[in-house]
């Protein structure tokens, strides 16, 4: 895992930029630093050594035979297979044992088609010396980030790119103007949707796309279309338990190729248990890592340790306490731009703890989207049924009765779920993709109260642009393209890379996607039990009571923390001149005080504001 950066243009005009860009990514790659430049291109790289630890695999890597120079962030899990194909078909010779050199050779012979061959996570930048063009590419699912913007130098359009926004902001002629569209998207969703960023003129390359910059002009192409794997097929295959188990075992084994220590994130849930089981079969010495909370309803360490013992895996647990939470500003800022998902806190500290034992960890990201694991799928299913019964008036009355019942601050908040479900029937525009509503943070009325008028803009073409595009898509496709890519995978990349840890997600495999593509949706979606395919794999491995337990998620007890350790930090960040540019301070303060008095549980709303406050008070920007 690494960090990449660079830009086109004469480097003499921007001597310090590439140095600052590259060194700001030290946590992404603490093991080595490299810079390449000529009169047309500048490329920077920070390396976290995982495969072929020898310095011969350092980057930027220039291959004289192919006339290509490359910087690369990620892992290509099937690189050995591709390497054999290159040797057999083209008589290629290799000087290293790394996947980096395989990428260079692949591009020489297959050009843009090579990205379709890669099973992995990656952001790649290739400079073609012969054709004088820059090729940027990102993996299918969006596991590895790639940001870019355009600028003008000596009257010509140029491009700058990097693995994170902090590095990119140190590039030539960066524009710090904030995007009001992105700000509103953040408050509605907890994250910025799509290809946008918090900066108006900066974008991220979408997953499965290639950007080619040649003769001061860009061309963007799509080499992978996720919707192809979720549309109804003409023919379906019968689910075979053994076939799926064999595929999953093979995929996990491929994700364990490493020249450094490797472990597994263990929550005690189905996904992490299944990964741990197959990981143990491949490596008897694999360890599991768990994060525990002092708040009992949130703590899953006992369950994780029990399952680890059943699987014969050594489990290491880290307990999060208030002293760790004093570093909250460091945690928030490590995510590059505001992220309101409460799980960013435990994930950051779990990554930090795991890094003291391993350099690579396996994670269960993607399983809930593939196999309908979230409660939101059940909510959407029931909502569709009730809408057919014309029961809107009944649910409206029911909502008015329950809205005054106080929420509790436990991890599984049934009262909150009921209120959220009933409030959905108040939505007048049924064309709005209801599945998104379950994850929404603020309603428009609330935003109108807390945000200043100069920040608010029309929602008509902003909040539901992605929804309307995917209006007929299945809910799990929507979650893949929205929640997974913009929240889960961002959290995973930023939280782990801030601690120099590589995280691999076996469920995000093209082989698994190919397998489930032809399954009937009813095979993957079942109300009772949910995630049946995954649970069936564990029936003869762990007790049924541990398999059929309630899904709990990886959220954090921020409602408690907002009443205690975060309260003063929140107030300090709220009472600044920068905060006044965005917020009606009195309204925000009222929400915080009422929450502290237990008059209402607004923990998630307050955490959303909290992360934004920290970011604007510590970050350079213009409005």
C-alpha positions in Angstrom: 0.0 0.0 0.0 1.3 3.4 -0.9 0.6 7.0 -1.7 0.9 8.5 -5.2 1.0 12.0 -6.5 2.1 14.0 -9.6 1.2 16.5 -12.2 1.9 17.4 -15.8 3.8 20.6 -16.6 7.4 21.8 -16.5 8.7 20.9 -13.0 11.0 23.9 -13.0 7.9 26.0 -12.4 6.8 24.1 -9.3 10.0 22.7 -7.7 8.7 22.5 -4.2 5.2 21.2 -5.0 6.0 17.5 -5.6 8.2 17.3 -2.6 5.5 18.7 -0.3 2.8 16.5 -2.0 4.8 13.3 -1.5 6.1 13.9 2.0 2.6 14.8 3.3 1.7 11.1 2.6 4.3 9.7 4.8 1.8 7.6 6.8 0.6 6.0 3.6 4.1 4.9 2.8 6.7 5.2 5.6 9.2 2.7 4.1 10.5 4.6 1.0 10.1 7.8 -1.0 10.7 8.4 -4.7 10.3 11.2 -7.2 10.6 11.1 -11.0 10.5 14.1 -13.3 11.3 15.2 -16.8 10.3 18.3 -18.7 6.6 17.1 -19.1 5.7 15.0 -16.0 6.4 14.8 -12.3 5.6 11.7 -10.3 5.9 11.1 -6.6 5.5 8.0 -4.5 5.5 6.8 -0.8 5.9 3.1 -0.2 4.4 0.8 2.4 6.4 -2.4 1.6 4.2 -5.5 1.5 5.5 -7.6 -1.5 9.1 -7.9 -2.5 10.6 -5.8 0.3 13.8 -5.2 -1.7 14.4 -1.6 -2.9 14.4 -2.9 -6.5 10.5 -2.6 -6.2 10.6 1.0 -5.1 8.7 3.5 -7.2 8.4 5.5 -9.4 9.3 2.5 -11.5 10.6 3.1 -15.1 10.7 0.3 -17.6 13.0 1.0 -20.5 11.6 -1.8 -22.6 8.0 -0.5 -22.4 9.0 3.2 -22.2 6.6 3.6 -19.3 7.0 5.1 -15.8 4.5 4.1 -13.1 3.4 5.0 -9.6 0.9 2.6 -8.0 -1.1 2.4 -4.8 -2.7 -1.0 -3.9 -2.4 -4.7 -4.5 -3.0 -6.9 -7.6 -3.9 -10.2 -6.1 -3.8 -12.2 -9.3 -0.5 -10.7 -10.5 1.3 -14.1 -10.5 -1.3 -15.5 -12.9 -1.0 -12.5 -15.2 2.8 -12.7 -14.9 2.8 -16.3 -16.2 0.5 -15.2 -19.1 2.9 -12.4 -20.0 5.9 -14.8 -20.0 4.1 -17.5 -22.0 2.5 -15.2 -24.6 5.1 -12.4 -25.0 8.3 -13.9 -23.6 8.5 -11.1 -21.0 11.4 -11.0 -18.5 11.0 -9.6 -15.0 13.6 -8.0 -12.7 11.5 -7.9 -9.5 9.0 -10.1 -7.6 6.4 -7.3 -7.3 3.0 -6.7 -8.8 4.2 -3.2 -9.8 6.3 -4.5 -12.7 3.5 -6.8 -13.8 1.3 -3.7 -14.2 3.9 -2.0 -16.5 4.3 -5.0 -18.7 0.5 -5.6 -18.8 -0.1 -2.0 -20.0 2.5 -2.4 -22.8 0.8 -5.4 -24.3 -2.9 -4.9 -23.5 -3.1 -1.1 -23.1 -6.3 -0.1 -21.3 -7.7 -3.7 -21.4 -5.1 -4.6 -18.8 -7.3 -3.0 -16.0 -10.0 -5.5 -16.8 -7.6 -8.3 -16.0 -6.6 -7.0 -12.6 -8.3 -8.5 -9.5 -7.3 -6.1 -6.8 -7.5 -2.6 -5.3 -5.6 0.1 -6.9 -5.1 3.7 -8.1 -2.5 3.8 -10.9 -0.7 6.6 -12.8 1.3 5.6 -15.9 3.3 8.1 -18.0 3.7 6.9 -21.6 7.0 8.5 -22.7 6.5 7.6 -26.4 2.9 8.9 -26.7 3.4 11.6 -24.1 0.2 10.8 -22.2 -0.8 10.3 -18.6 -3.1 7.4 -17.8 -4.9 7.4 -14.4 -7.0 4.3 -13.4 -9.0 3.3 -10.3 -10.2 -0.1 -9.2 -13.7 -1.5 -9.8 -15.1 -0.9 -6.3 -13.3 2.3 -5.3 -11.2 0.7 -2.5 -8.2 3.0 -3.3 -8.7 6.8 -3.8 -7.5 9.0 -6.6 -8.1 12.8 -6.6 -7.4 15.3 -9.4 -7.9 18.8 -10.6 -7.0 20.9 -13.6 -4.9 24.1 -13.7 -3.2 26.3 -16.3 0.5 26.8 -16.7 2.0 29.0 -19.4 -1.4 29.1 -21.1 -1.9 25.3 -21.2 -4.3 23.1 -19.4 -2.5 20.7 -16.9 -3.6 18.1 -14.4 -2.5 17.3 -10.9 -3.4 14.1 -8.9 -2.8 12.5 -5.6 -4.0 9.7 -3.3 -5.5 12.1 -0.8 -6.8 15.7 -0.6 -4.1 16.8 1.8 -1.4 15.9 -0.7 -3.4 17.3 -3.6 -3.8 20.6 -1.9 -0.1 21.1 -2.0 0.0 20.8 -5.8 0.4 23.6 -8.3 -2.1 26.4 -8.1 -4.6 24.6 -6.0 -8.0 26.3 -5.5 -9.2 26.1 -1.9 -12.8 27.3 -2.7 -15.4 25.2 -0.9 -18.3 23.5 -2.8 -21.7 24.4 -1.3 -23.1 21.4 -3.1 -20.7 19.1 -1.3 -21.4 20.8 2.1 -25.1 20.1 1.7 -24.5 16.6 0.5 -22.4 16.0 3.7 -25.0 17.2 6.1 -27.7 15.1 4.4 -25.6 11.9 4.1 -22.6 12.0 6.5 -20.4 12.0 3.4 -19.9 13.7 0.0 -21.6 11.8 -2.8 -20.2 10.7 -6.2 -17.1 12.2 -7.7 -17.4 15.5 -5.8 -15.1 16.7 -3.0 -15.3 19.5 -0.5 -13.3 21.7 -2.9 -15.2 23.1 -5.8 -12.7 22.4 -8.6 -11.4 19.1 -7.3 -12.8 15.7 -8.1 -12.1 12.0 -7.5 -11.9 9.6 -10.4 -14.9 7.3 -10.2 -14.4 3.5 -9.5 -13.9 1.5 -12.7 -12.8 4.4 -14.8 -9.7 5.5 -16.7 -8.6 9.1 -17.3 -6.2 9.8 -20.2 -4.6 13.2 -20.3 -2.9 13.9 -23.7 -2.0 17.2 -25.4 -3.6 19.1 -22.6 -7.0 17.4 -23.0 -8.6 14.6 -21.0 -10.7 11.6 -22.0 -12.5 9.5 -19.4 -13.5 5.9 -20.1 -15.3 3.3 -18.2 -13.8 -0.2 -18.1 -16.2 -1.7 -15.5 -19.9 -1.3 -15.0 -21.2 -2.4 -11.6 -24.9 -2.4 -12.7 -24.2 -5.2 -15.1 -23.9 -7.5 -12.1 -27.2 -6.5 -10.4 -29.6 -6.4 -13.3 -32.1 -9.2 -13.7 -30.6 -12.0 -15.8 -32.6 -14.2 -18.3 -31.3 -17.4 -16.7 -30.5 -18.1 -13.1 -28.2 -20.8 -11.6 -29.2 -22.7 -8.5 -27.2 -21.7 -5.5 -24.5 -24.3 -4.6 -23.2 -24.1 -1.1 -20.0 -26.0 -1.8 -19.2 -23.9 -4.9 -19.6 -20.6 -3.0 -17.4 -21.9 -0.1 -14.7 -22.9 -2.6 -14.7 -19.5 -4.3 -14.6 -17.7 -1.0 -11.8 -19.8 0.3 -9.8 -19.2 -2.9 -10.4 -15.4 -2.8 -9.3 -15.2 0.9 -6.2 -17.2 0.1 -5.3 -14.8 -2.7 -5.7 -11.8 -0.3 -3.2 -13.4 2.1 -0.2 -13.2 -0.2 2.2 -11.1 1.8 5.9 -10.8 2.8 4.9 -9.3 6.2 2.6 -10.2 9.1 -1.1 -10.5 8.4 -4.2 -10.5 10.7 -8.0 -10.3 10.6 -10.4 -7.8 12.0 -12.8 -9.7 14.3 -16.1 -8.3 15.5 -17.8 -11.6 16.2 -20.2 -11.1 13.3 -20.8 -13.5 10.4 -18.5 -11.7 7.9 -15.4 -11.5 10.1 -16.0 -15.0 11.5 -16.1 -16.5 8.0 -13.0 -14.6 6.9 -11.2 -15.7 10.0 -12.2 -19.3 9.5 -10.7 -19.5 6.0 -7.7 -17.4 6.9 -6.9 -19.9 9.7 -7.0 -22.7 7.2 -4.5 -20.9 5.1 -2.2 -19.7 7.9 -2.2 -21.4 11.3 -0.5 -18.4 12.9 -3.0 -15.8 11.9 -4.2 -13.4 14.6 -7.5 -11.6 15.1 -7.9 -8.0 16.3 -10.9 -6.6 18.2 -11.9 -3.2 19.6 -13.9 -3.1 22.9 -15.9 -0.4 24.5 -16.5 0.5 28.1 -20.2 1.0 27.2 -21.6 -2.5 27.6 -24.3 -2.4 24.9 -21.6 -1.5 22.3 -18.9 -3.9 23.4 -18.5 -7.1 21.4 -15.1 -8.2 22.6 -16.4 -11.2 24.6 -18.2 -12.5 21.6 -15.2 -11.9 19.3 -12.9 -13.7 21.8 -15.2 -16.6 22.1 -15.4 -17.1 18.3 -11.6 -16.7 18.0 -11.1 -19.4 20.6 -13.5 -21.7 18.8 -11.5 -21.2 15.6 -8.2 -21.6 17.4 -7.1 -18.1 16.6 -5.1 -15.8 19.0 -7.3 -12.8 19.6 -5.9 -9.4 20.6 -8.4 -6.8 22.0 -8.0 -3.1 22.5 -10.4 -1.2 24.8 -11.2 2.4 23.9 -11.5 4.8 26.8 -11.9 8.6 27.3 -8.1 9.2 27.3 -8.0 8.0 23.7 -10.9 10.2 22.7 -8.9 13.3 23.6 -7.2 12.7 20.2 -10.5 13.2 18.4 -9.3 16.1 16.3 -6.4 14.0 15.0 -8.9 11.2 14.2 -11.3 13.4 12.3 -8.6 15.2 10.3 -7.0 11.9 9.2 -10.1 11.2 7.1 -9.1 14.1 4.7 -12.5 15.7 4.6 -15.5 15.6 7.0 -16.9 12.1 7.6 -19.9 11.9 10.0 -20.0 8.1 10.3 -19.5 7.4 14.0 -17.5 4.2 13.2 -14.5 6.3 12.0 -13.4 6.5 15.7 -13.3 2.8 16.6 -11.9 1.9 13.1 -9.1 4.4 13.5 -8.1 3.0 16.9 -8.5 -0.6 15.8 -6.2 0.1 12.9 -3.7 1.8 15.2 -3.7 -1.2 17.6 -3.6 -3.8 14.9 -0.5 -2.1 13.3 1.6 -3.0 16.3 1.1 -6.7 15.4 0.6 -6.8 11.6 1.1 -4.7 8.5 -1.9 -6.2 6.6 -5.4 -7.0 7.9 -8.5 -8.6 6.3 -11.9 -6.9 6.6 -15.5 -7.9 5.8 -16.3 -4.8 3.7 -18.9 -5.5 1.0 -20.6 -8.5 2.5 -23.7 -6.5 3.6 -24.1 -5.0 0.2 -23.8 -8.3 -1.6 -26.0 -10.3 0.7 -28.6 -7.7 2.0 -27.2 -7.5 5.5 -28.4 -4.1 6.6 -31.7 -3.3 8.4 -32.4 -0.8 5.6 -33.2 -3.7 3.2 -35.8 -5.0 5.5 -37.2 -1.4 6.0 -37.4 -0.9 2.2 -39.1 -4.3 1.8 -41.8 -3.5 4.4 -42.2 0.1 3.2 -43.0 -1.2 -0.3 -45.6 -3.6 1.1 -47.3 -1.0 3.3 -47.4 1.5 0.5 -49.6 -0.8 -1.5 -52.2 -0.8 1.3 -52.7 3.0 1.3 -52.0 3.2 5.0 -50.3 6.6 5.0 -52.9 8.2 7.3 -52.5 5.3 9.8 -48.7 5.6 9.9 -49.0 9.4 10.1 -51.1 9.1 13.3 -48.8 6.4 14.6 -45.8 8.7 14.1 -47.4 11.5 16.0 -47.9 9.1 18.9 -44.4 7.8 19.1 -42.4 10.9 18.2 -42.5 12.1 21.8 -41.2 8.8 23.2 -37.6 9.4 24.3 -34.8 7.6 22.4 -32.3 5.5 24.3 -28.6 5.7 23.8 -28.0 2.0 23.5 -26.4 0.5 20.4 -29.6 -1.1 19.1 -32.1 1.8 19.4 -35.5 0.3 18.5 -37.4 3.5 19.3 -35.3 5.4 16.8 -35.8 2.8 14.1 -39.6 2.9 14.6 -39.6 6.7 14.4 -37.5 6.7 11.3 -39.7 4.1 9.5 -42.9 5.9 10.3 -41.6 9.3 9.3 -40.9 7.9 5.8 -44.6 7.9 5.1 -44.6 11.7 5.4 -42.5 12.0 2.2 -44.7 13.4 -0.6 -42.5 12.7 -3.5 -42.6 8.9 -3.9 -40.1 9.1 -6.8 -37.4 9.8 -4.3 -35.5 6.7 -3.7 -36.7 5.7 -0.3 -33.8 3.4 0.5 -31.6 6.5 0.8 -33.9 8.0 3.3 -33.0 5.4 6.0 -29.5 6.8 6.1 -30.3 10.5 5.9 -29.0 12.6 8.8 -30.8 16.0 8.6 -34.1 16.9 7.3 -34.4 20.1 5.2 -36.2 22.0 8.1 -33.3 21.3 10.4 -30.7 22.5 8.0 -32.6 25.7 7.4 -32.4 26.4 11.1 -28.7 25.6 11.8 -27.0 26.7 8.5 -26.5 30.3 7.5 -28.4 31.5 4.4 -25.2 32.0 2.4 -24.4 28.3 2.8 -27.8 27.0 1.9 -28.5 26.4 -1.8 -31.4 24.8 -3.7 -31.7 21.1 -3.1 -33.7 20.4 -6.3 -30.7 19.2 -8.4 -28.4 18.2 -5.6 -29.7 15.8 -3.0 -31.3 13.2 -5.2 -29.3 13.3 -8.4 -27.7 9.9 -7.7 -31.1 8.6 -6.6 -32.9 9.6 -9.7 -30.1 8.1 -11.9 -30.4 4.8 -10.1 -34.2 5.0 -9.6 -34.8 1.5 -11.0 -31.7 -0.1 -9.6 -31.8 -2.6 -6.8 -31.2 -1.4 -3.3 -27.9 -3.2 -3.0 -26.6 -1.7 -6.2 -27.4 1.7 -4.8 -25.6 0.9 -1.6 -22.6 -0.3 -3.5 -22.4 2.9 -5.6 -23.3 5.3 -2.7 -22.9 4.0 0.9 -20.1 1.5 0.3 -18.0 3.6 -2.0 -18.5 7.0 -0.4 -18.6 6.0 3.3 -17.4 2.4 4.2 -14.4 2.2 1.8 -13.4 5.8 2.5 -13.4 5.1 6.2 -11.4 1.9 5.7 -8.8 3.5 3.5 -8.2 6.7 5.5 -8.4 5.1 8.9 -6.0 2.3 8.1 -3.6 4.4 6.0 -3.3 7.0 8.7 -1.8 4.2 10.8 0.3 2.7 7.9 -1.8 -0.4 7.8 -3.0 -2.1 4.6 -6.6 -3.5 4.7 -7.9 -6.0 2.2 -11.5 -6.9 1.6 -12.0 -10.4 0.2 -15.8 -9.9 -0.5 -14.9 -7.2 -3.0 -13.7 -9.8 -5.5 -14.7 -10.1 -9.2 -15.0 -13.8 -8.7 -17.6 -13.5 -5.9 -19.4 -10.9 -8.0 -19.5 -13.2 -11.0 -20.9 -16.0 -8.8 -23.8 -14.1 -7.3 -24.5 -12.3 -10.7 -26.4 -15.4 -11.9 -28.2 -16.2 -8.6 -31.8 -15.4 -8.4 -32.3 -12.4 -6.0 -34.4 -14.6 -3.7 -31.3 -16.7 -3.2 -29.4 -13.8 -1.8 -32.2 -11.9 -0.1 -34.1 -13.7 2.7 -35.9 -12.0 5.6 -35.3 -14.8 8.0 -32.4 -15.5 8.2 -30.7 -12.6 6.5 -27.4 -13.4 4.8 -28.4 -17.0 4.6 -25.6 -17.9 2.1 -22.9 -16.8 4.5 -24.5 -18.3 7.6 -24.9 -21.7 5.9 -21.1 -21.8 5.5 -20.7 -21.6 9.3 -23.3 -24.2 10.3 -20.8 -27.0 11.1 -18.1 -24.6 12.4 -19.5 -22.6 15.3 -22.7 -23.0 17.5 -26.0 -21.9 15.9 -26.6 -19.4 18.7 -23.6 -17.4 17.5 -24.6 -17.6 13.9 -28.2 -16.4 14.3 -27.6 -13.5 16.5 -28.8 -9.9 15.9 -26.6 -7.8 13.6 -25.1 -5.0 15.6 -22.9 -3.0 13.3 -19.7 -1.1 14.1 -21.0 2.2 15.3 -19.8 4.1 18.4 -21.5 5.5 21.5 -21.2 9.1 20.5 -24.5 10.0 22.2 -22.7 9.3 25.6 -19.5 11.0 24.5 -21.4 14.2 23.4 -22.6 14.5 27.0 -19.1 14.1 28.4 -15.7 14.0 26.8 -16.8 15.7 23.5 -19.0 18.4 25.0 -16.3 21.0 25.8 -14.3 20.2 22.6 -17.5 20.7 20.6 -18.2 24.1 22.3 -14.7 25.3 21.7 -14.9 24.5 18.0 -18.4 26.1 17.8 -17.4 29.4 19.3 -15.0 30.4 16.6 -15.1 33.0 13.8 -14.9 30.3 11.2 -17.9 28.5 12.7 -20.0 31.7 12.4 -19.5 31.6 8.6 -21.5 28.4 8.4 -23.8 28.0 11.4 -26.5 29.7 13.4 -24.5 29.2 16.6 -27.5 29.6 18.9 -29.5 26.8 17.2 -26.6 24.4 17.2 -25.8 25.2 20.9 -29.5 24.5 21.7 -29.3 21.0 20.2 -26.1 20.2 22.1 -27.5 21.5 25.5 -30.8 19.6 25.1 -28.9 16.5 24.3 -26.7 16.9 27.4 -29.9 17.3 29.5 -31.3 14.0 28.0 -34.3 15.9 26.6 -33.5 14.3 23.2 -31.0 12.0 21.7 -29.3 13.8 18.8 -25.9 12.1 19.0 -25.7 11.3 15.3 -26.7 14.8 14.3 -24.2 16.4 16.7 -21.4 14.1 15.6 -22.0 15.1 12.0 -21.7 18.8 13.0 -18.8 18.1 15.3 -16.7 16.6 12.5 -17.4 19.5 10.2 -16.5 22.0 12.9 -13.2 20.4 13.5 -12.4 20.3 9.8 -13.2 23.9 9.0 -11.3 25.1 12.1 -8.2 23.2 11.2 -8.3 23.4 7.4 -7.5 26.0 4.8 -10.4 27.1 2.6 -12.2 30.0 0.9 -16.0 30.4 0.5 
